[in-house]
Amino acid sequence: MSEPANRPVGRRTFVLGSAAAAGTAAAALAGPLAGAAAAAGFGWSDDGSNYVVDTGASLVFKVSKTNGDLTSLVYRGKEYQGYGGKNSHIESGLGTSTVTVKQSGSTILISVTHGTLRHYYAARSGENNVYLWTNKADASVSATRYIVRVRAGLFLNDQPDSYTYAPTAVEASDVFEKSDGQTRSKHYSKLRVCDYDYIGWSTGSVGLYMVRSNHEKASGGPFYRSLLRHQSADGGGLYEILYYGENQTEAQRFGLQGPYVIAFTDGGAPSSSLYHANLATSWADSLGISGYVAASGRGKVAGVGITGRDTAFPYTVGLANPAAQYWGSARSSDGYFSVAGVLPGTYTLTVFKGELAVHTSSVTVTAGATTTVNTLAIPSSNDPGNASAIWRIGDWNGSPSGFKNADLMTYAHPSDSRAAPWTGNVVIGSGSETSSFPCYLWKDVNSGIIVYFKLTAAQAAAAHTLRIGVTTAYANGRPQVVVNGNWTSAVPSPPSQPSTRSLTVGSYRGNNHTFTYSVPASAWLTDTSAYNTLKIYVASGSGSASFLSAGTSIDAIDLLT
């Protein structure tokens, strides 16, 4: 995909508007105590409808006393908040809430209570940042995102992963086609959660960013994709997703998420001190934020190393239980890893090769302590890529990277004018087996793709195992195969996969599953100069039509010796 499985986890990435190519050297001005010389104006007031916070730097913001909406963001005297008459807020706005404010030295905290939900805004003296926390205690309140709504015309932007309203709807009411055939949707995030620390826009002289939290109470793991931003004729939006249900693989977690940060800069990137991995919030320890756990109440997991790795791929170590999730990169030289800031508890530790789980164990974390994990050995049998194969299409890495159209599908609809034809057969030995094979297969679009291959006399005389790995599926789509027109596999049972849209909304990340087919020797051609044929069909009675018919994404296909 555009963010393939061999990309380093935790890369600090953001997307600039088309007018922003300069100014990164000045990013330090966005850091803590930036603009301290102007901090004399720091404080808050009440204008009757809003609490007005002056950060003492270049930022003044307002929060509604009625519902906790962010009603104004004035930076350097210019208003940035608002499009379409809407405020910035949790979800689409909480409605009537209890809103209070207090100042503790150099920090101002605004607290919003709506039923069981608690939301917070904080400002620090001399900073052009708004810190936010959201504690969703249960499902009684819908609060799955925070959206910063930015006025139109302030940032030029039409990036491939940015939602731009277009004249023609091609799917539901959230995927659109432009006049040039390119598609846009708010779903097309392009980046996995582990690939970015912030997202936003810059004019070259002003930058506005959403710096994400550590997502410990979100769901979906390090490789999940969700809404990041959108741009329209009315204005733009920056998101922090607290929980997103589209193609979700895990149950919703509850609890405090944050801090995530609305950061203004002089055009450069936000200070790295704001990134979730580095943000020291000791100043927030005594603010009384519901669900807040200070650094002293957290622990760390450190792994000596990982053996049995395929060094051609990056490895990620994930920690997860029903209450929280974390992850970190394994060092390429020896597999050493460290995951800090972990809430106490027992976690499933998963080692991922690319995005494919190849090892699991259990680890217990204690507050104030480091849990040391001895060298983890990945059994050879846990990595399907270690099996000896007569031929193989793709890599066993948990993603469709390298397959046809794979690098486009995280930020475009399959009908996009930039997509190569979804049909076309593959010849083993051609040198283009993977790049010629479509990353996705649909019942109505390209079911029946043919793979041509030759076997030696010894190979044709034996039975073999065929494997097809998938990363997700829509409407229970799963592969059924026919060999040489004379042997047909049974229709396999569908594995557990998310029930929502996936392949058309920029996500291949579901539950990796391997289908195996025992093909008897009688199915092969005995003429070693002739090509055997493998036809791969998509079987399912669900789905609708075209790209919303039953489908699946491909990880790898091979025929074992």
ROMAR-36673 format. One record per residue: x, y, z of N, C-alpha, C in turn; residue in three letters. Coordinates in pm, whole numbers, plus 50000, padded with zeros to 5 digits. Atoms other than C-alpha are relative to their C-alpha. Example, Ala and Ser with C-alpha at 12.3 -4.5 7.8 and 13.67 -1.06 7.14 Angstrom:
REM residues 2
500894988150000512304955050780500905012050000ala;499184988149994513674989450714499235010950073ser;
END
This chain:
REM residues 561
500844988250000500005000050000500885012450000met;499204987849998501095036350007500825001050127ser;499225000949878502265029750362500244985250023glu;499875014450004503584994450307500504994250131pro;499645006949878504404968550565501475001550033ala;498584998449970508114975650532500365014250037asn;499744986449956507715011450648500275000050149arg;499714999749857509265019550988498795004650081pro;501104996249913506665020751263500395012350080val;499754988249920506365054151438500615011549924gly;499474989050078507565075851152499185012550025arg;500714987849966506685111851236499645007449873arg;500424995350130504685122250935498845009650010thr;501174991650013502345150150844499855003649854phe;500274996450138500765162250522499805015049992val;500084985650015501275198050417499025003749890leu;500784994450109498935219150211500925003649886gly;499194997950119500105227149859500855012550006ser;499234987749991501385261349962501134999150100ala;499045000849890503635248150238501164991149964ala;498805007850024507115237450152501145004750087ala;498914994249924509125258950387499575002250143ala;500314995849865509335269750744500244989750107gly;499875010449900510185237050916501055003450104thr;498954996849904513255251751081499465008050117ala;500544991649893511025274451286499054992650090ala;500995007749926509035245951439500155001450150ala;499784999449857510605250551778499145010550068ala;500824989649941508445281251830498684994750051leu;501275005649954505465258251882500154992250129ala;499755008549885507085240352174499565006350130gly;500384994949871506395244452545500685013250032pro;499564986749961506725279952667500455008549883leu;499724991750116507095292452309499275013250017ala;500614986949987506365329452302499875004550144gly;500104997149858507065332052673500035015050029ala;499924985649978507805368952632498625006650000ala;501354994550008504115374652558499084994150106ala;500835007449906502915353252848499345009050104ala;500614990949903501975384053049498505000749983ala;501434999450024498515382152886499284987350038gly;500595012949969497905346753009498885001350103phe;501114999949906494525341453175498704996749929gly;501295003050058490815335553121498975010350044trp;501104990949968487625355853117498704993549957ser;501345005050031483885350753076499275010849921asp;500694989950082482105368552788498484998350006asp;501445002549986478695355852900499584987049938gly;500345012450069478465327252649501164990049999ser;498825008450014482025313952649501035003250109asn;498784997449927485095309752861501075003349896tyr;499014995150096487805329352679501384998350061val;498675003049949491385317252723501045007049914val;498874993550067494375338952632501244992450045asp;498845008149964497465316952620501225008350034thr;498854991649975499765346652660501034999349889gly;499145000750119501335337952325499245006749886ala;500724994250114499555343151990498624993949982ser;501245007550015496495321552053499005003750109leu;501134998049911493135330152208498894990749953val;501105008950041490355304152211498855001050098phe;501214999349920486805302052339499334986350006lys;500765012349981484795273052480498625003750052val;501384997149963481015274252502499704995350143ser;500415003549865479675274752857498764991149999lys;501235007750010476545257152732500254985349965thr;499835013850049477845226352547501444995449988asn;498605004150006481655225952562500605000349862gly;499434998550134482125233252191501155010150003asp;498974990050024485275251252082499445009649896leu;500724990850086483705282351933500905010049929thr;499104990450063486745303151840501444995750019ser;498555002249997490435298151755500635011849927leu;499414988150060492125331651697501514999350019val;498545000649998495805329551606500565012149926tyr;499454987750056497745361651545498895009349950arg;501104990950032494445380251533499064995049892gly;500865005350106492865358051264499204988150053lys;500885010849958489895335151327500184988049906glu;499855012350078490495299051213498854990350021tyr;501075009549968487575280951375498765002749917gln;501354999350052484375273051195499864998349850gly;500505000450137482885261950866498584994750002tyr;501395004350009479305257150765499195003150124gly;500744996449879478165274251083500204990450114gly;499795010249898479605245751291501215003450086lys;498874998549910481895246251592500914987949992asn;499145011649980484785223251674499544993050127ser;500605006749886483675196051912500184984949995his;500105014649994483365160152023498864995549910ile;501005005550090481495139751762499345011349922glu;500684988950067478835163251618499485010150100ser;500424991149894478475182151944499284992450109gly;500575007749889477475170152289498615004650038leu;501254994649946474515192652356500235005650139gly;499924993649869473745207552694500924992450094thr;498995006149913476655200952931500315009550115ser;499494991949891478145213253254501455003549971thr;498674995450041481225234253178500575008950110val;499344992249894483645247653440501435003349958thr;498634995850031487025264953436500755002550130val;499174996649885489905267953679501435002549951lys;498614997050032493425281753671500894995250114gln;499035004949902496345264753846501375004749956ser;498724994650038499405286253815500055003149852gly;499814997550142500525285053451499134991249911ser;500895008850076497755261053344498545003850023thr;501454998049993494065267153268499334987449949ile;500715012250038491725237253255498515002949993leu;501454999350017488175237653117499474985849997ile;500565013449988486105207053212498574999949948ser;501335001450059483015195353023499444986650046val;500665012349956480605169953171498684998549925thr;501235003050073477905153852958499644985550028his;500315013649959476295123453117501234993650062gly;498825007049948479075098453181501305004349933thr;498814995850075481455116152942500635012250064leu;499244988549953484185139853058500975004249889arg;499104994850103486075162152817500725012150057his;499184989549942488865186852890500785007649893tyr;499104991550077490675216152730501005006150098tyr;499004993849914493945228752877500885009249918ala;499064990650061496185258352799501145002350097ala;498834997049918499695265252923500555013749962arg;499534986450021501165299552961501125000449896ser;498984997950101503115310652655500014990049887gly;500035010150105502095281852428498845002649903glu;501054999050103500115282352102499354986349977asn;500555013550005498585248552183498754999150086asn;501145003749917495265235252310500114985050025val;499915014049962495595202252498498604994850029tyr;501345005749983492555179352496500084985850054leu;500215013749952491485148152684498524996849989trp;501405004450003488285128052644499894986750073thr;500245012449926487045101652888498594995249970asn;501275006450031484295080452743499894987550086lys;500065010749901483235057653027499224987849953ala;500865010950045480655036552842499375004149867asp;500624997650130478475034852532498765008850007ala;501214991949986475755057352669500105013449928ser;499794987550071477285087752496500794997049873val;499275001950125478335088052132501125010249993ser;498844991150006481845102552129501174992349944ala;498975008250063484155086651880501075008249930thr;499034991850069486055116451744499975014150058arg;500014985649983487105152051799500355005949865tyr;499754993950130486935173951490500225015050017ile;499694985850006488585207951447499515005049865val;500604995050124486525226851190500645013449964arg;499184988550040488625252050999499335007549886val;500654991850102487305280950791500584997649861arg;499605002050140487435278450413501005010749957ala;499104990650064490205294650214501275003150076gly;498814996849922492835295650488501194991249964leu;498945009350040494805265450367499644994049865phe;500205006650129495165253550009500294985350016leu;499785014249979494785216449995499114991549910asn;500765010450070493755188049768500884987749994asp;499125011549992496025160249886499234987249972gln;500695012550033495265124249783499234993950116pro;500705005949886494205115150136499095010050067asp;500864989849942492075145850190498634999649934ser;501395000750047488315144950161499645013249932tyr;500404988150074487255169449890498654997249935thr;501305002250061483615172549796500135000949848tyr;499965000650145483175163849431498584998249949ala;501384999550049480155164949202499254986849996pro;500675012750022479445127749169500254990450116thr;499895010249896478755102949448500114986449933ala;499815013250061480085068549357499684988750096val;500375010349903479285050249679499415006750122glu;500724994449885476795057949954499965015249985ala;499964985450007477035094850038501325005150054ser;498724996049942480675095450144501214996849912asp;498915001950097482755085849837499605007449873val;500354991250111482885110949553501044999149889phe;499125000050116484365113549205500115014149944glu;499754987050062485945144749059499864998749848lys;500195000050146485685154648693501104992449928ser;498915007450063489055138148620499984985250034asp;500135014249967487855104748758500684996050129gly;499415003149871489845106949079498935000450108gln;500995001349894487955097749393500535005550131thr;499684994449870487875113149740498984995050102arg;500905003749892486405102350072500665003450133ser;499474997549866486785111350436500654987550058lys;499455012549948487665074750492501454997849960his;498705003350057490885075850291501135006950078tyr;499004994149912493475081950560501424998549947ser;498695002650057496455068150365500994994850103lys;499045003849898498445065050688499384990650103leu;500375008149885498275037950950500245008450126arg;499824992449877498075050051310501485000950039val;498605000249959501695039951369500895008449909cys;499164992950097502895060651072500065015050021asp;500014985449988502165095651195499875004150146tyr;500174993849869502375117551501499045011849992asp;500864988350016500405146651360499555001049855tyr;500544997850134498375157551061499545014649995ile;500454986250005497555192150934500365007249873gly;499774991650117498115221050697500985011150034trp;499124988549983500575249350645499935008949877ser;499894990450110500675280650436501455003749973thr;498614995850005504395284050489500325009850110gly;499814990649890503885310750754499114996950119ser;500885004549892501075295050960499744985249981val;500335014150002500635258551044498964996850104gly;501025004549906497635242251208499974984849995leu;499835014449995497975206351323499194993850114tyr;500525008449893496275179051522501104989950032met;498995009549953498915160151722499264988950073val;500825010849946497525126051804500484995550138arg;499665005949871497465109052143500674986549976ser;499385013250017499035075152210499004989249963asn;501065009450041495685058252127499914987850090his;500025011749913495955035652431498584995050025glu;501395004249980492155035052465499224999249869lys;500635002150130491435033852092500014985049970ala;500045014250037491045000751906500534998249859ser;499565003350134492484983651602501494997649985gly;498575002750004496194982351683500795009949917gly;499124990350065499164999451518499765002149852pro;500134999250145498164992851159498625004849955phe;501354995750032494645006351177500015013549928tyr;500184987250069493495034550947498645005750035arg;501284993549972490805059851029500075014349951ser;500084986350050489715095250952501165008450053leu;498954990849959492515121050958499605014449975leu;500374986350032491245151950783499115000149877arg;500704998450127489045164950507500015014849961his;500034986450053488785195550288498795001149908gln;501164998150086485715209650117499885014849965ser;500224986150036484365241649967499655008350123ala;500404993049879483075250550314501155002050098asp;498904999449906486355245150495500624986550020gly;499295012649978488515217750642499804994950141gly;500125006149869488495193850932501204991450033gly;498955008749948491215177551140499404991250109leu;500625009649909490315146351336501014994050097tyr;499405009949912491455127751641498914989650023glu;500995010549990489645094651630500154992650132ile;499995006949872488775080651971499554985549984leu;500375013650041487045050151825499355000949864tyr;500555000050135486245042151464499564985949967tyr;500565013250020483995013351369500224994149863gly;499855004950138484805010650996501134989749993glu;499045011150014486544977150933500794997950129asn;499365001349869487294974951305500154985450040gln;499715013949962488884943051439499864997550149thr;500065001749855488464949551811498775006950058glu;501094993349929485784958852059500455013950044ala;499704986549955485574994852169500564999850141gln;499464998249866487755004052464499455012950059arg;500514988149933486605029252721501065005450096phe;499054993849909488505053652937500565012849942gly;499434987150038490585085152912500954998849883leu;499074999050112492255093352582500575014149996gln;499354987150008494795121152554501295000250079gly;500444988250073496355144352556500234998849850pro;499754997050140495905151952190499975015049989tyr;499664985849995496865186752084499645007049869val;500174990850112495625214251853501185009750007ile;498764992349994498905231351767500105009849884ala;499684989850101499555263851581501515002249998phe;498584997050014503035271051444500175011549902thr;499724989450098504725297151228500224994149862asp;499935006350130504505273050936500694986650000gly;499285012649992506775244851042499194989350071gly;500635011149930505965211651199499855003350148ala;500114998049856504745210951558501214994250072pro;498845004549923507435206351821499904985250034ser;499995014349968508455170251877499704997650147ser;500345001749859507915176352249498524997250020ser;501445002549991504195173552175499634986049957leu;500345013150052504395139152016499654990650115tyr;500505009049897502635111752207501114992350070his;498925008049942505895092852262500875008350094ala;499094991449924507645122952417499295009150099asn;500724989849925504925143952575500044997250150leu;499955001249855505665148652943498925008950059ala;501144992349950502445159053111499995000650151thr;499964999449854503635160653470499265012350051ser;500754988049962502095195253474498504997450014trp;501435003349994498705178253436499684990250113ala;500235010349899499185153453721499015004250107asp;500834995649887497365174753977498745007549957ser;501144992350049494605188953757498654993450030leu;501265006749967492005163053861499254994849880gly;500635005350121491335149253513499544985750025ile;500585013249975489025119053536500704989249918ser;499355011050068490855086753452501475002149973gly;498594996850028494255103553437500934991350084tyr;498995008149932497215081153525501365006149969val;498704993750016500555098353582501074989749962ala;498905008850039503875084253465500394990450112ala;499635008549887504525070753813499084988050017ser;500955011049993501475048553779500034990949880gly;499865007950122502665032953457501304991950003arg;498815008350007505225006653366500564999349859gly;499285001050127507464996053081500294985449971lys;499605013350045508154964652878501215001549910val;498794999650081511644959052736500394985849961ala;499645013150051512604929552518501464999349962gly;498585001750029516164916752495500254998949850val;499845001650144515684906952132499014990049945gly;500885009550069513824885851877500834992449899ile;499305008450097515344856751690498994993449908thr;500885006250098513944838751388499315009949910gly;500594989750086513194871451209500514998749857arg;499594997950138513304876850834500425014549991asp;499514986249990515504907750828499635008749880thr;500484991950112513994918950497498755008050039ala;501254993749958510944930450697500175006850135phe;500014994149867510344953850990499134991650092pro;500795007249900508984938951311499485009950102tyr;500674991649902506564955151552499544991250115thr;500505007149883505704944351905498795007650053val;501224994049950502154950952018499604994250134gly;500585004449874500594949052364498535003449997leu;501444997350004496834945952397499274991750104ala;500995007049919494124936852645498695007749985asn;501264992850021490484947652670500025014650044pro;499994986549946491484979652850500935009549927ala;499014991050059494454993052653500804993049891ala;499145005150106496794989052355501235008949987gln;498744992950020500424998952284500814992549896tyr;499125006750095503144991252034501345007349992trp;498694994150021506774997651948500754992149895gly;499205006550104509314989451678501074991250062ser;498885008549962511784961051711501235004649922ala;498774995450065515384971251636500414990249892arg;499715008750115516444958051297501204991150022ser;498785007749983519834945851416499814987550085ser;500125011349908518724923051698498584997650053asp;501375001949954514994927451762499725005850137gly;500264993549872515374947352084498795009349986tyr;501164991050004512164966152172499745005550140phe;500364993749875510874989252441498675007249982ser;501304993550002507305000452509499765005950138val;500124993149871506895026552783498615006050017ala;501274993249971503965044152951498824990750000gly;501055010150009501925012252983499254999250133val;500825001649880499045009653228500224986150060leu;499825013249938499424981153481498954990049952pro;500925010550042497884948153377500734989049926gly;499465011150079498414916053185499565001749855thr;500234997450142498704919252809500414988149915tyr;499525008950105498934897252505501075007449922thr;498904994350076502284904652347500034993149864leu;500015005550136502234900151968501165005849922thr;498934995750090505224901351735499464999349858val;500484999350137504324912551384501185000749904phe;499104998750115506394906051073499245008349897lys;500854991050076505224935650870498725002150078gly;501264999249928501564933350969499454986150033glu;500425013949979501424895451011500484995250136leu;499645005249869501344881251363500734986749986ala;499215012350009504074854851397500394994650137val;499705004949865504364851451775499095007050099his;500764994049891502184857052081500444993850132thr;499725004649865502854854352452499285009550095ser;500654991749901501724870552775501055007450082ser;499084992149920503374898252976499195008350100val;500684992349896502414915453300500815012550032thr;499374987149977503164952153361499615005150138val;500214994749866503564967653705500365014750003thr;499734985749991503435004553789501395002750056ala;498694995949953506835020553828501114990349975gly;498985010350022508714990153703500144996849853ala;499765004850137510234976153385499924984849999thr;500095014450020509194941253281500944996249887thr;499025004150100512114925253099499574986849939thr;500385012150074511264899652834501264994249939val;498835006650058513984874752749499844998549850asn;500035001150146514874868652387498834991349954thr;501135007250057511764858352194500454992649875leu;499635008150117512294830051946498754997149919ala;501145002750088509874828951653500214986449935ile;499865013050067509394792651550499895001449849pro;500024999150145510064787651182498634997549943ser;501335003550052506614772651137498985011150019ser;500934989049978504974804751263500005010149886asn;499904990750113506134823850956499744992249872asp;500305007750122504424810350642500995002449888pro;499014997350102507144826650435501204990750004gly;498875009349989509624800650561499754986749929asn;500325012850066507824771750390500584999749860ala;499455001750134509464758450076498864999149899ser;501094999150097507314766649774500484997649858ala;499725001550143507234756549408499925013849935ile;500104986150042506064792049339499225007950104trp;500674991349902504844821649540499725013549935arg;500394986650044502994853849457499855008650124ile;500054991149885503564882149705500854994950115gly;499275003549879505214881650046499024997950114asp;500835002249881503724867950365500365010750104trp;499714989049908503734901150549498745006550056asn;501224994949941500094906650640499355011549927gly;500594989150078499364932550370500094996749852ser;499935002550144498754933649993501125007749930pro;498964991750061501864954849935500684992649886ser;499375005850118503374948649594499034995149896gly;501005004650095500144936649433499475011849918phe;500524989750088498474955749151498985008850072lys;500864989749942496774987849269500115001250151asn;499924999849854497844981649629500415013650053ala;499514987249948499665014849664498995011249983asp;501034989950022496535033849555498814998350093leu;501305003149939493815016749755499795005450140met;500254994049870494395033750090499525014449988thr;500494986250016493445067449940499185001949874tyr;500844998950119491185059749645498994988649997ala;501005010350023488075040449550500494991049888his;499565008950108488625009649330499595004449861pro;500434995050131486755027449049500835011949952ser;499214988150030489325055749050500694998849865asp;499414999950133490685065948710501484996350001ser;498585003349990494245059948835500254985150017arg;499845014349977493625022948902500234992649870ala;499795008950114495014997348660498834990249992ala;501125009450013492474972248523500064989150107pro;500055009949893491324948448793500054985649948trp;499925013350060491374919148550501434997449953thr;498685003450050494344901548392500544987750070gly;499485012549945495874867348438501515000850023asn;498624999649954499304858748578500724987249956val;499175011450041502094836248446501194999050096val;498875002249910504524821748699501284999149916ile;498734999650074508074828548582500125012349914gly;499974987950084507184860948407500835011150063ser;499284989549930508924881848672499105011150050gly;500934989649956505824903048727498774993950065ser;501155007249944503644878148910499245008450103glu;500684992649893502914900049212499405013149949thr;500494987050047502604933749038498874998749899ser;501085002250097500224918348781498744994550065ser;501145006249933497954901849036499265010750081phe;500744989649927495154924349173500064998050151pro;499935000949854495414932549541498684995750061cys;501335003649952491644927549580499294991749894tyr;500855007850089489254902149431498555001850043leu;501434998649973485484907549403499214990049914trp;500855009550071482734883649299499505005549868lys;500584993950120481294908249045501025006649908asp;499044991950074484534924148923501074991649932val;498865007350058487404899748872500134985950054asn;499995013949958486454866049015500374991149881ser;499575008950108488074838348813501375003349943gly;498624997150041491604852848784500754986849984ile;499305012550029493884826148633501505001750025ile;498565000849984497404817248741500504988249916val;499435010350085499414797848479501374995950055tyr;498715004649949502334776048590500314986149946phe;499545013250044504384745948485500554992350118lys;499445008849899505414716148694500964990049936leu;499135010850046508244691448660499244986950011thr;500665013149994507394654848621499854995450145ala;500075004249861508214648348986498955008050076ala;501004991649933506074677649101498594996149959gln;501325003650049503164666848883499544986450050ala;500345013449952503304632249032499595000050147ala;500274999549857502644644549385498855009550032ala;501004990649949499874660749580500725012050061ala;499394988049944500544696349695498965008150076his;500864990949926499144721949934500075013949938thr;500114986450049497944754849790499545008850117leu;500394990849893497754784550029499645013749941arg;500384986350036495954817649985499805007650130ile;500134991749881496474843550255499205012549969gly;500794987950018493984871950296500185008850124val;499854990749888494044903050516498675005150052thr;501364996949956490334911050531499054995149892thr;501005004050099487104903650347498755008350022ala;501274993149993483814920550270498894990349962tyr;501185008350026480444902550282500354985349989ala;499615014049993482104869150364500674994849873asn;499305004650119484054868250040501194991350037gly;498855008849976486524839150035500294992249874arg;499615006250127488454820849764499624985349988pro;500195013950040487354788849596500824997949874gln;499065001750111489784773649346499604988149912val;500185010750098489584752349031501334997849932val;498725003250060492684734548899499774992449870val;500045006350131492914726348529498594996049956asn;501375002550039489144726248504499474986650044gly;500465013449965488984691448653500004997250151asn;500035001749854489424696549028499545013050063trp;500574988349937487334720549233500024998350150thr;499965000749853487884728049598498615001950057ser;501224996649928485114729349851500025015050029ala;500074986049960483884763749945500385000750148val;499574999649860485774771850267499055008350084pro;500794991949909484044785650571500625013850011ser;499444986549988484404823350609500645002150136pro;499404996749871486814834650879499345012450059pro;500554988049935485894861551127500645012549941ser;499534987350056486174895650962499035011050039gln;500924988949971484704930351025498804999549906pro;501235001050078481144933550902499725012649918ser;500224987550072481454969050765500735000049866thr;499214998250121482834981750435501495000050034arg;498565000349978486574977250396500735003749872ser;499194998550121488014974250045499715013049926leu;500354987750073486205005149916500215012650083thr;499814988249914486965028050211501445000750051val;498594998049973490735025550212500634990750100gly;499455008749896491304996250446500074985549955ser;499815014350021492754961850389500254992950133tyr;499595005549871493444956950762498824993850074arg;501015007449926491134930150899500684989650084gly;499375011149930491994896151045500704991149898asn;499255008450094494754878250856499584985450016asn;500435014049999493724843150759500624992949880his;499425008050108495284815450552499054988649965thr;500795011250052493134792350338500964989749940phe;499175010750056494724758750256499144990249923thr;500715009350089493694734949979500944988449968tyr;499205012050029494984699449946499644995249860ser;500265003250140495274694049571500624986449968val;499465013450027495654657249467500864999849874pro;499125001250116498254646049214499194998549871ala;500825002250119495444636448978499525012949935ser;500464987350055494624673148929501005006249904ala;498964993450079497954682048762500104994449859trp;499715004650135498844679748394501314992250001leu;498775008150005501414652948319500955004849892thr;499154994250104502734671748015500775011650061asp;499204989749932505604691848165500195012549916thr;499874988050083505614715847869498735008450000ser;501294993150000501984725747927499825007950130ala;500314992049882500734752448166498804994250074tyr;501145002749913498584741948457499275013150022asn;500784988049972495804766348538499364999150138thr;500664998649871494624777748877499055011849988leu;500994989450002491394797548873499545002850142lys;500394995949865490564817249186498705007849991ile;501324993749999486914825849237499715005650139tyr;500484994949871485254846149511498634994050025val;501265006549966482514826249680499335007550115ala;500824994249894479744842049887498625002849945ser;501364996450040476014847049878499605013750050gly;500294986849942476304881150043500515011149910ser;499554988550077477134916049924498965004549901gly;500934995050101475494936249652500624998749862ser;499505000750137477064945149318501315007549987ala;498764993250037480314956549159501004999750116ser;498984999749896482874968249417499434998250140phe;500625003549874480364962149694499474985749998leu;500275014449995479964925749595501024993750095ser;499095006849907481674900149817501435000549946ala;498624998650045485414905049806500994996850110gly;498955002649903488724898849975501305006149952thr;498674994750033492254913049986501034988850015ser;499025010850009495344891949917501295003650072ile;498704998749935498434887450133501064992749918asp;499065008050080500204859449943499294987549951ala;500515012650056499514828649731501214991449969ile;498885008750038501814798649702499584985549989asp;500185014450016502034762249604501224993650064leu;498895005549923504124742449850500554987349938leu;499365012150052506614715549760499534988150079thr;
END
